[in-house]
Amino acid sequence: MLTDIHPKLPMRDKAVTRDFYINKLGFQKCGEEDYDGYLMVKKEKIEIHFFEYRELDPKENYGQVYIRTNNIDQLYQSMRDKGLDIHPAGDLQIKPWGQKEFSMLDPDNNLLTFGQGV
């Protein structure tokens, strides 16, 4: 019965979050409405929602999303080619649990991990 999941992550500044996801990661705005303090973005089958939390201390934010892909090497290279920062502990590598992964942080310190089964 369950069909989709759309994680909700905190954001301090909607314009900054929108710029990062749309202009750097290639997401699109989701929907026609523009809600105050709320943002929805999508890319292919992925949809992420954000709620405004202006008092968020990025050093204390533990928001995380795991995004599966079917071409981890190409995705990783495209992000490197764009000059995007890969998490210092999240460079592309094969993990003991059978996933090839890399990670990055968004402007609010939400951890985005991209992975593909090996």
TIMI-2910 file (N, C-alpha, C, CB; in pm, 1 decimal, decimal comma, always signed):
<rs>
+----------+----------+----------+----------+----------+----------+----------+----------+----------+----------+----------+----------+------+
!      n_x !      n_y !      n_z !     ca_x !     ca_y !     ca_z !      c_x !      c_y !      c_z !     cb_x !     cb_y !     cb_z ! resn !
+----------+----------+----------+----------+----------+----------+----------+----------+----------+----------+----------+----------+------+
!    +79,0 !   -120,2 !     +0,0 !     +0,0 !     +0,0 !     +0,0 !    +83,5 !   +127,0 !     +0,0 !    -90,1 !     -0,4 !   +117,0 !  Met !
!   +202,4 !   +122,6 !    +57,2 !   +288,5 !   +241,2 !    +56,9 !   +347,2 !   +259,0 !    -81,9 !   +401,5 !   +229,4 !   +163,4 !  Leu !
!   +353,8 !   +382,1 !   -129,4 !   +400,6 !   +404,6 !   -266,0 !   +521,2 !   +497,4 !   -278,1 !   +289,7 !   +460,0 !   -346,6 !  Thr !
!   +534,8 !   +594,9 !   -193,3 !   +643,9 !   +691,5 !   -202,8 !   +681,6 !   +741,3 !    -64,8 !   +605,1 !   +809,4 !   -293,2 !  Asp !
!   +797,0 !   +804,5 !    -60,0 !   +838,7 !   +873,3 !    +61,9 !   +898,9 !  +1007,2 !    +21,1 !   +941,5 !   +787,2 !   +144,8 !  Ile !
!   +862,6 !  +1111,3 !    +93,9 !   +913,8 !  +1245,6 !    +67,0 !   +967,0 !  +1301,2 !   +198,8 !   +802,1 !  +1339,4 !     +5,4 !  His !
!  +1096,3 !  +1285,4 !   +223,2 !  +1152,4 !  +1333,7 !   +349,5 !  +1136,0 !  +1484,7 !   +363,9 !  +1300,2 !  +1296,2 !   +359,6 !  Pro !
!  +1123,7 !  +1528,0 !   +488,8 !  +1114,3 !  +1670,2 !   +521,5 !  +1237,2 !  +1706,8 !   +603,8 !   +981,3 !  +1703,2 !   +599,2 !  Lys !
!  +1311,6 !  +1803,7 !   +553,7 !  +1434,6 !  +1846,7 !   +618,9 !  +1424,1 !  +1993,5 !   +659,6 !  +1555,6 !  +1824,9 !   +526,1 !  Leu !
!  +1497,2 !  +2033,5 !   +762,8 !  +1494,2 !  +2173,9 !   +803,7 !  +1579,5 !  +2262,0 !   +712,5 !  +1542,0 !  +2187,3 !   +947,6 !  Pro !
!  +1536,7 !  +2386,7 !   +699,2 !  +1613,5 !  +2487,2 !   +623,5 !  +1605,2 !  +2619,0 !   +698,9 !  +1559,3 !  +2503,1 !   +476,0 !  Met !
!  +1713,4 !  +2695,0 !   +695,0 !  +1713,0 !  +2826,9 !   +758,5 !  +1664,2 !  +2934,3 !   +663,2 !  +1852,1 !  +2862,0 !   +808,8 !  Arg !
!  +1701,8 !  +2923,7 !   +535,8 !  +1673,6 !  +3028,1 !   +438,6 !  +1624,8 !  +2962,2 !   +309,9 !  +1799,5 !  +3116,5 !   +412,4 !  Asp !
!  +1500,2 !  +2984,0 !   +277,3 !  +1438,3 !  +2919,4 !   +161,5 !  +1512,1 !  +2952,2 !    +31,6 !  +1292,4 !  +2961,5 !   +149,9 !  Lys !
!  +1553,1 !  +3075,7 !    +13,0 !  +1621,9 !  +3115,8 !   -110,7 !  +1754,9 !  +3042,5 !   -125,3 !  +1645,2 !  +3268,1 !   -112,5 !  Ala !
!  +1828,4 !  +3027,7 !    -18,1 !  +1957,3 !  +2959,0 !    -21,2 !  +1936,8 !  +2810,5 !    -50,9 !  +2032,4 !  +2977,6 !   +112,9 !  Val !
!  +1838,4 !  +2749,9 !    +15,1 !  +1809,5 !  +2607,9 !     -6,8 !  +1763,5 !  +2584,4 !   -150,3 !  +1702,2 !  +2558,4 !    +92,5 !  Thr !
!  +1673,7 !  +2669,1 !   -198,5 !  +1625,0 !  +2657,3 !   -336,5 !  +1740,8 !  +2667,9 !   -434,9 !  +1519,4 !  +2765,9 !   -366,6 !  Arg !
!  +1828,4 !  +2764,3 !   -415,4 !  +1942,8 !  +2782,0 !   -504,0 !  +2031,5 !  +2658,0 !   -505,7 !  +2024,0 !  +2903,9 !   -461,7 !  Asp !
!  +2060,6 !  +2602,7 !   -390,1 !  +2146,8 !  +2484,8 !   -382,6 !  +2086,1 !  +2366,4 !   -457,5 !  +2172,0 !  +2447,0 !   -236,8 !  Phe !
!  +1962,3 !  +2335,6 !   -428,2 !  +1900,5 !  +2216,9 !   -487,4 !  +1867,7 !  +2235,8 !   -635,3 !  +1774,3 !  +2181,3 !   -411,5 !  Tyr !
!  +1822,9 !  +2353,3 !   -674,1 !  +1784,0 !  +2374,3 !   -813,6 !  +1904,7 !  +2408,1 !   -901,0 !  +1679,7 !  +2485,9 !   -823,1 !  Ile !
!  +1984,5 !  +2503,4 !   -860,4 !  +2094,3 !  +2549,0 !   -945,8 !  +2221,6 !  +2465,5 !   -935,1 !  +2126,5 !  +2690,4 !   -912,8 !  Asn !
!  +2241,2 !  +2397,1 !   -824,9 !  +2362,5 !  +2317,0 !   -809,8 !  +2337,2 !  +2168,0 !   -830,0 !  +2422,6 !  +2339,9 !   -673,1 !  Lys !
!  +2227,9 !  +2116,5 !   -773,8 !  +2200,6 !  +1973,2 !   -785,0 !  +2105,5 !  +1937,9 !   -898,4 !  +2144,2 !  +1922,7 !   -656,1 !  Leu !
!  +2046,0 !  +2036,6 !   -962,2 !  +1961,3 !  +2010,4 !  -1077,9 !  +1819,4 !  +1966,7 !  -1048,2 !  +2024,0 !  +1908,8 !  -1159,7 !  Gly !
!  +1770,3 !  +1994,2 !   -927,7 !  +1631,3 !  +1965,9 !   -895,1 !  +1542,8 !  +2072,1 !   -958,9 !  +1609,9 !  +1960,9 !   -741,5 !  Phe !
!  +1412,3 !  +2048,7 !   -957,2 !  +1314,7 !  +2145,5 !  -1004,8 !  +1218,4 !  +2176,5 !   -890,3 !  +1238,0 !  +2091,9 !  -1130,3 !  Gln !
!  +1157,5 !  +2293,1 !   -897,9 !  +1051,8 !  +2326,7 !   -802,5 !   +936,3 !  +2229,5 !   -824,4 !  +1004,5 !  +2476,1 !   -819,0 !  Lys !
!   +877,7 !  +2185,3 !   -717,9 !   +767,4 !  +2089,6 !   -725,0 !   +636,1 !  +2162,7 !   -699,0 !   +787,2 !  +1973,6 !   -622,8 !  Cys !
!   +544,7 !  +2156,7 !   -793,6 !   +415,6 !  +2221,1 !   -777,0 !   +415,5 !  +2365,3 !   -823,8 !   +373,8 !  +2214,9 !   -633,8 !  Gly !
!   +296,7 !  +2418,8 !   -833,7 !   +277,9 !  +2556,5 !   -880,6 !   +274,3 !  +2656,9 !   -766,1 !   +149,8 !  +2567,0 !   -961,1 !  Glu !
!   +234,4 !  +2612,7 !   -649,4 !   +220,8 !  +2701,8 !   -534,3 !   +356,1 !  +2730,5 !   -470,5 !   +126,1 !  +2641,1 !   -431,0 !  Glu !
!   +367,4 !  +2846,8 !   -409,0 !   +486,4 !  +2882,9 !   -333,3 !   +442,2 !  +2910,4 !   -191,0 !   +560,0 !  +3006,7 !   -395,7 !  Asp !
!   +464,5 !  +2815,2 !   -103,6 !   +419,6 !  +2825,4 !    +34,4 !   +522,2 !  +2897,0 !   +120,7 !   +391,0 !  +2687,4 !    +91,0 !  Tyr !
!   +474,2 !  +2986,2 !   +204,0 !   +561,2 !  +3057,6 !   +295,5 !   +625,5 !  +2958,6 !   +392,9 !   +482,5 !  +3166,9 !   +371,8 !  Asp !
!   +757,7 !  +2959,6 !   +399,0 !   +827,9 !  +2875,1 !   +494,5 !   +833,4 !  +2727,9 !   +457,6 !   +764,6 !  +2888,6 !   +626,1 !  Gly !
!   +800,7 !  +2695,0 !   +333,0 !   +799,5 !  +2554,4 !   +291,6 !   +847,2 !  +2546,5 !   +147,2 !   +656,5 !  +2491,3 !   +307,0 !  Tyr !
!   +927,9 !  +2444,9 !   +116,9 !   +982,1 !  +2427,2 !    -17,0 !   +973,5 !  +2280,4 !    -55,3 !  +1128,1 !  +2477,7 !    -25,1 !  Leu !
!   +935,0 !  +2255,0 !   -180,4 !   +931,7 !  +2119,2 !   -232,8 !  +1011,0 !  +2117,8 !   -363,0 !   +784,3 !  +2069,5 !   -255,0 !  Met !
!  +1106,0 !  +2023,4 !   -374,1 !  +1184,7 !  +2009,1 !   -495,8 !  +1180,3 !  +1863,3 !   -540,5 !  +1331,6 !  +2056,2 !   -473,5 !  Val !
!  +1203,0 !  +1842,8 !   -670,6 !  +1202,3 !  +1706,6 !   -722,7 !  +1305,5 !  +1692,7 !   -833,3 !  +1062,3 !  +1668,4 !   -774,5 !  Lys !
!  +1350,5 !  +1569,6 !   -849,8 !  +1441,0 !  +1533,9 !   -958,7 !  +1417,2 !  +1387,6 !   -989,3 !  +1591,8 !  +1561,5 !   -921,9 !  Lys !
!  +1374,1 !  +1361,6 !  -1112,5 !  +1338,9 !  +1226,7 !  -1153,7 !  +1236,6 !  +1169,9 !  -1056,0 !  +1464,8 !  +1136,1 !  -1161,1 !  Glu !
!  +1267,8 !  +1062,9 !   -983,7 !  +1170,6 !  +1003,4 !   -891,0 !  +1189,2 !  +1049,9 !   -746,3 !  +1180,5 !   +852,5 !   -896,6 !  Lys !
!  +1279,7 !  +1144,8 !   -726,6 !  +1312,2 !  +1191,8 !   -591,3 !  +1238,7 !  +1321,8 !   -562,9 !  +1465,1 !  +1211,5 !   -574,5 !  Ile !
!  +1176,1 !  +1329,9 !   -447,2 !  +1111,6 !  +1453,0 !   -402,1 !  +1152,9 !  +1476,8 !   -257,8 !   +955,4 !  +1445,1 !   -416,0 !  Glu !
!  +1198,7 !  +1597,4 !   -229,8 !  +1239,7 !  +1635,2 !    -94,2 !  +1164,8 !  +1761,4 !    -55,7 !  +1394,7 !  +1656,8 !    -84,7 !  Ile !
!  +1113,2 !  +1764,5 !    +67,2 !  +1043,7 !  +1881,3 !   +119,9 !  +1129,9 !  +1944,0 !   +229,5 !   +902,4 !  +1842,8 !   +174,7 !  His !
!  +1114,4 !  +2074,0 !   +245,9 !  +1189,5 !  +2148,7 !   +347,2 !  +1093,9 !  +2237,9 !   +424,6 !  +1302,7 !  +2233,1 !   +282,3 !  Phe !
!  +1114,0 !  +2245,1 !   +553,6 !  +1036,5 !  +2335,6 !   +637,8 !  +1131,1 !  +2438,8 !   +697,2 !   +960,6 !  +2257,9 !   +749,9 !  Phe !
!  +1081,6 !  +2560,7 !   +709,2 !  +1163,0 !  +2669,9 !   +761,3 !  +1186,3 !  +2652,9 !   +910,2 !  +1096,8 !  +2804,8 !   +733,4 !  Glu !
!  +1312,8 !  +2665,3 !   +948,3 !  +1354,2 !  +2658,0 !  +1088,3 !  +1470,5 !  +2755,8 !  +1102,2 !  +1395,1 !  +2509,3 !  +1131,8 !  Tyr !
!  +1435,3 !  +2885,1 !  +1115,0 !  +1536,5 !  +2991,5 !  +1114,5 !  +1636,5 !  +2980,4 !  +1229,5 !  +1468,6 !  +3126,0 !  +1120,7 !  Arg !
!  +1595,6 !  +2922,9 !  +1340,1 !  +1684,0 !  +2912,0 !  +1456,4 !  +1775,2 !  +2790,1 !  +1449,4 !  +1601,9 !  +2906,2 !  +1583,3 !  Glu !
!  +1768,8 !  +2715,7 !  +1341,8 !  +1849,4 !  +2594,7 !  +1327,3 !  +1997,8 !  +2626,8 !  +1339,8 !  +1821,1 !  +2527,0 !  +1192,6 !  Leu !
!  +2066,3 !  +2553,0 !  +1423,5 !  +2211,6 !  +2560,9 !  +1432,3 !  +2265,8 !  +2447,4 !  +1346,5 !  +2263,0 !  +2551,3 !  +1582,3 !  Asp !
!  +2325,7 !  +2477,5 !  +1230,8 !  +2372,0 !  +2371,0 !  +1141,9 !  +2464,4 !  +2269,6 !  +1209,6 !  +2443,1 !  +2431,4 !  +1024,7 !  Pro !
!  +2539,7 !  +2314,4 !  +1310,3 !  +2628,9 !  +2222,5 !  +1381,1 !  +2551,9 !  +2119,6 !  +1462,5 !  +2722,3 !  +2300,0 !  +1472,1 !  Lys !
!  +2424,2 !  +2146,6 !  +1488,0 !  +2341,4 !  +2054,1 !  +1565,9 !  +2233,0 !  +1988,3 !  +1480,6 !  +2277,1 !  +2127,7 !  +1683,0 !  Glu !
!  +2243,1 !  +2001,6 !  +1350,8 !  +2144,0 !  +1942,1 !  +1261,4 !  +2190,4 !  +1803,9 !  +1217,0 !  +2119,2 !  +2032,8 !  +1138,7 !  Asn !
!  +2105,5 !  +1705,3 !  +1238,5 !  +2138,4 !  +1568,3 !  +1201,1 !  +2044,5 !  +1515,0 !  +1093,1 !  +2133,3 !  +1478,0 !  +1323,4 !  Tyr !
!  +1981,7 !  +1606,7 !  +1014,4 !  +1894,7 !  +1564,9 !   +904,8 !  +1975,1 !  +1485,5 !   +802,4 !  +1827,6 !  +1687,2 !   +838,1 !  Gly !
!  +1918,2 !  +1374,1 !   +757,5 !  +1987,1 !  +1287,8 !   +661,8 !  +1888,0 !  +1226,9 !   +564,9 !  +2065,0 !  +1177,5 !   +734,2 !  Gln !
!  +1932,5 !  +1208,8 !   +440,8 !  +1853,0 !  +1141,2 !   +339,4 !  +1946,8 !  +1047,7 !   +263,0 !  +1782,3 !  +1244,1 !   +243,0 !  Val !
!  +1900,5 !   +925,7 !   +239,7 !  +1975,3 !   +830,1 !   +157,6 !  +1903,2 !   +819,8 !    +23,6 !  +1987,0 !   +688,6 !   +228,0 !  Tyr !
!  +1973,1 !   +852,4 !    -83,8 !  +1913,7 !   +854,6 !   -217,9 !  +1980,3 !   +747,0 !   -302,3 !  +1929,1 !   +995,2 !   -284,8 !  Ile !
!  +1901,4 !   +653,8 !   -349,6 !  +1954,4 !   +547,6 !   -435,6 !  +1963,6 !   +596,1 !   -580,2 !  +1865,7 !   +421,1 !   -426,8 !  Arg !
!  +2064,0 !   +546,2 !   -649,5 !  +2086,2 !   +580,3 !   -789,1 !  +2122,4 !   +453,8 !   -866,0 !  +2197,3 !   +687,5 !   -803,3 !  Thr !
!  +2111,3 !   +459,3 !   -998,1 !  +2151,5 !   +343,7 !  -1077,4 !  +2278,7 !   +371,8 !  -1158,0 !  +2038,4 !   +302,6 !  -1171,2 !  Asn !
!  +2342,9 !   +487,8 !  -1131,6 !  +2470,3 !   +519,2 !  -1196,2 !  +2552,5 !   +609,8 !  -1104,9 !  +2447,3 !   +586,7 !  -1334,5 !  Asn !
!  +2599,9 !   +551,9 !   -997,5 !  +2670,8 !   +627,3 !   -893,7 !  +2797,4 !   +693,8 !   -947,0 !  +2706,2 !   +535,7 !   -777,7 !  Ile !
!  +2869,2 !   +625,2 !  -1036,3 !  +2994,3 !   +682,0 !  -1087,2 !  +2969,7 !   +808,3 !  -1169,1 !  +3068,5 !   +579,0 !  -1171,9 !  Asp !
!  +2869,2 !   +805,4 !  -1254,6 !  +2837,5 !   +922,6 !  -1336,9 !  +2785,8 !  +1037,2 !  -1249,6 !  +2732,9 !   +886,4 !  -1444,9 !  Gln !
!  +2700,2 !  +1006,0 !  -1152,6 !  +2647,5 !  +1108,8 !  -1063,1 !  +2760,6 !  +1174,6 !   -984,0 !  +2543,4 !  +1048,3 !   -967,0 !  Leu !
!  +2848,3 !  +1092,3 !   -929,6 !  +2962,2 !  +1143,9 !   -853,4 !  +3048,8 !  +1234,3 !   -941,0 !  +3046,5 !  +1027,6 !   -796,6 !  Tyr !
!  +3081,0 !  +1187,8 !  -1061,7 !  +3166,7 !  +1267,2 !  -1150,4 !  +3100,6 !  +1398,4 !  -1190,1 !  +3201,6 !  +1187,3 !  -1275,4 !  Gln !
!  +2969,2 !  +1395,3 !  -1214,0 !  +2900,3 !  +1518,9 !  -1252,2 !  +2903,1 !  +1620,1 !  -1137,9 !  +2754,8 !  +1489,0 !  -1293,1 !  Ser !
!  +2892,8 !  +1573,4 !  -1015,2 !  +2898,6 !  +1665,5 !   -901,1 !  +3039,2 !  +1719,9 !   -882,3 !  +2851,9 !  +1595,6 !   -772,7 !  Met !
!  +3138,9 !  +1635,4 !   -905,2 !  +3277,6 !  +1682,3 !   -897,6 !  +3304,8 !  +1784,9 !  -1008,4 !  +3376,5 !  +1562,8 !   -908,8 !  Arg !
!  +3254,0 !  +1756,7 !  -1129,5 !  +3273,8 !  +1848,8 !  -1241,8 !  +3211,1 !  +1985,4 !  -1215,7 !  +3215,6 !  +1789,3 !  -1369,1 !  Asp !
!  +3102,4 !  +1988,3 !  -1139,0 !  +3035,9 !  +2114,5 !  -1103,8 !  +3106,2 !  +2185,9 !   -989,3 !  +2890,5 !  +2088,8 !  -1066,4 !  Lys !
!  +3206,7 !  +2121,4 !   -931,8 !  +3280,3 !  +2181,8 !   -820,9 !  +3208,2 !  +2173,4 !   -688,1 !  +3308,9 !  +2324,1 !   -851,5 !  Gly !
!  +3113,1 !  +2081,5 !   -676,2 !  +3039,7 !  +2067,1 !   -550,8 !  +3125,4 !  +1997,4 !   -446,7 !  +2909,4 !  +1989,4 !   -572,8 !  Leu !
!  +3109,2 !  +2038,2 !   -323,4 !  +3187,7 !  +1981,3 !   -214,4 !  +3132,5 !  +1845,4 !   -173,8 !  +3189,3 !  +2076,1 !    -93,9 !  Asp !
!  +3219,0 !  +1746,9 !   -174,3 !  +3186,3 !  +1614,7 !   -123,2 !  +3224,3 !  +1613,9 !    +24,4 !  +3260,8 !  +1500,5 !   -203,4 !  Ile !
!  +3143,9 !  +1549,5 !   +105,2 !  +3171,7 !  +1543,6 !   +249,8 !  +3311,3 !  +1484,7 !   +271,3 !  +3063,1 !  +1457,9 !   +324,9 !  His !
!  +3390,6 !  +1544,6 !   +360,7 !  +3527,8 !  +1495,3 !   +381,5 !  +3534,5 !  +1346,1 !   +417,1 !  +3594,3 !  +1575,7 !   +491,4 !  Pro !
!  +3435,0 !  +1296,0 !   +486,9 !  +3433,6 !  +1153,4 !   +522,6 !  +3342,9 !  +1073,7 !   +429,9 !  +3388,2 !  +1135,1 !   +667,9 !  Ala !
!  +3295,1 !  +1136,8 !   +320,8 !  +3196,9 !  +1071,6 !   +236,3 !  +3236,7 !  +1059,6 !    +91,0 !  +3070,3 !  +1143,8 !   +244,8 !  Gly !
!  +3367,3 !  +1048,0 !    +64,0 !  +3411,4 !  +1033,0 !    -73,7 !  +3361,2 !   +899,9 !   -129,8 !  +3565,4 !  +1041,8 !    -83,0 !  Asp !
!  +3355,4 !   +888,1 !   -260,1 !  +3303,1 !   +768,4 !   -325,2 !  +3382,5 !   +645,1 !   -281,9 !  +3307,4 !   +784,0 !   -478,6 !  Leu !
!  +3310,7 !   +548,6 !   -227,5 !  +3374,8 !   +425,6 !   -180,3 !  +3272,7 !   +314,2 !   -166,7 !  +3445,6 !   +449,1 !    -46,1 !  Gln !
!  +3322,4 !   +190,9 !   -167,2 !  +3236,3 !    +74,6 !   -145,6 !  +3233,0 !    +47,5 !     +3,8 !  +3287,1 !    -51,4 !   -225,5 !  Ile !
!  +3113,1 !    +39,3 !    +56,6 !  +3092,7 !    +18,9 !   +200,2 !  +3078,9 !   -130,5 !   +231,6 !  +2967,3 !    +95,9 !   +248,7 !  Lys !
!  +3103,4 !   -170,0 !   +356,3 !  +3092,2 !   -311,4 !   +393,7 !  +2951,2 !   -368,4 !   +374,8 !  +3134,1 !   -328,9 !   +537,5 !  Pro !
!  +2850,2 !   -283,4 !   +368,7 !  +2712,7 !   -330,4 !   +354,0 !  +2671,5 !   -345,5 !   +207,7 !  +2618,1 !   -235,2 !   +423,8 !  Trp !
!  +2769,6 !   -341,2 !   +115,6 !  +2743,3 !   -370,5 !    -23,8 !  +2689,8 !   -255,6 !   -106,5 !  +2649,8 !   -480,0 !    -31,6 !  Gly !
!  +2716,5 !   -133,2 !    -63,5 !  +2673,7 !    -14,9 !   -137,1 !  +2796,7 !    +67,2 !   -175,5 !  +2574,2 !    +70,2 !    -53,0 !  Gln !
!  +2793,8 !   +123,7 !   -295,4 !  +2894,0 !   +221,6 !   -336,3 !  +2829,9 !   +356,5 !   -310,8 !  +2938,9 !   +203,9 !   -488,8 !  Lys !
!  +2894,3 !   +440,1 !   -230,3 !  +2831,0 !   +562,6 !   -180,9 !  +2925,2 !   +682,0 !   -182,7 !  +2779,8 !   +541,2 !    -40,6 !  Glu !
!  +2862,3 !   +799,8 !   -180,0 !  +2931,0 !   +923,9 !   -146,2 !  +2829,1 !  +1014,7 !    -79,4 !  +2994,7 !   +992,2 !   -273,1 !  Phe !
!  +2878,6 !  +1115,8 !     -8,0 !  +2790,5 !  +1204,6 !    +67,3 !  +2831,7 !  +1349,7 !    +50,1 !  +2790,7 !  +1167,3 !   +215,3 !  Ser !
!  +2734,0 !  +1437,2 !    +72,3 !  +2759,3 !  +1580,9 !    +73,2 !  +2664,7 !  +1646,2 !   +173,0 !  +2741,4 !  +1642,4 !    -69,2 !  Met !
!  +2696,7 !  +1767,8 !   +210,6 !  +2612,6 !  +1844,6 !   +301,5 !  +2546,8 !  +1958,6 !   +225,6 !  +2694,7 !  +1898,8 !   +420,6 !  Leu !
!  +2420,4 !  +1984,7 !   +257,8 !  +2355,3 !  +2101,4 !   +198,3 !  +2385,3 !  +2223,5 !   +285,6 !  +2200,4 !  +2078,9 !   +184,1 !  Asp !
!  +2337,0 !  +2342,1 !   +251,1 !  +2371,6 !  +2463,0 !   +327,3 !  +2330,4 !  +2460,2 !   +474,2 !  +2308,6 !  +2581,1 !   +262,7 !  Pro !
!  +2238,4 !  +2371,2 !   +512,2 !  +2195,0 !  +2362,2 !   +652,0 !  +2250,9 !  +2240,5 !   +723,1 !  +2044,7 !  +2359,4 !   +659,2 !  Asp !
!  +2348,4 !  +2175,4 !   +661,0 !  +2415,6 !  +2060,6 !   +719,1 !  +2331,5 !  +1932,9 !   +714,0 !  +2452,7 !  +2090,9 !   +861,1 !  Asn !
!  +2229,0 !  +1930,0 !   +628,6 !  +2157,4 !  +1805,5 !   +604,6 !  +2249,0 !  +1716,5 !   +521,7 !  +2019,3 !  +1830,3 !   +532,2 !  Asn !
!  +2267,4 !  +1592,1 !   +564,6 !  +2355,7 !  +1499,2 !   +495,8 !  +2280,0 !  +1428,1 !   +384,9 !  +2415,2 !  +1397,5 !   +594,3 !  Leu !
!  +2330,9 !  +1439,5 !   +263,1 !  +2274,8 !  +1370,3 !   +148,0 !  +2371,6 !  +1259,6 !   +110,0 !  +2249,4 !  +1468,2 !    +28,1 !  Leu !
!  +2328,8 !  +1135,9 !   +122,1 !  +2412,2 !  +1022,2 !    +84,2 !  +2350,2 !   +957,9 !    -39,1 !  +2425,6 !   +918,8 !   +201,6 !  Thr !
!  +2431,7 !   +938,2 !   -140,4 !  +2389,7 !   +876,0 !   -264,8 !  +2451,1 !   +737,6 !   -271,3 !  +2430,6 !   +961,6 !   -388,1 !  Phe !
!  +2371,8 !   +636,8 !   -305,9 !  +2425,6 !   +501,7 !   -305,6 !  +2367,4 !   +413,1 !   -413,5 !  +2402,4 !   +439,1 !   -173,6 !  Gly !
!  +2446,7 !   +311,7 !   -446,7 !  +2407,6 !   +210,3 !   -545,8 !  +2462,0 !    +76,8 !   -499,1 !  +2460,6 !   +245,6 !   -689,9 !  Gln !
!  +2380,9 !    -26,9 !   -512,6 !  +2426,0 !   -161,5 !   -478,0 !  +2536,4 !   -206,5 !   -570,9 !  +2309,9 !   -260,2 !   -482,8 !  Gly !
!  +2629,9 !   -283,3 !   -513,6 !  +2740,2 !   -336,6 !   -595,2 !  +2723,4 !   -485,6 !   -615,7 !  +2876,5 !   -307,3 !   -529,6 !  Val !
+----------+----------+----------+----------+----------+----------+----------+----------+----------+----------+----------+----------+------+
</rs>
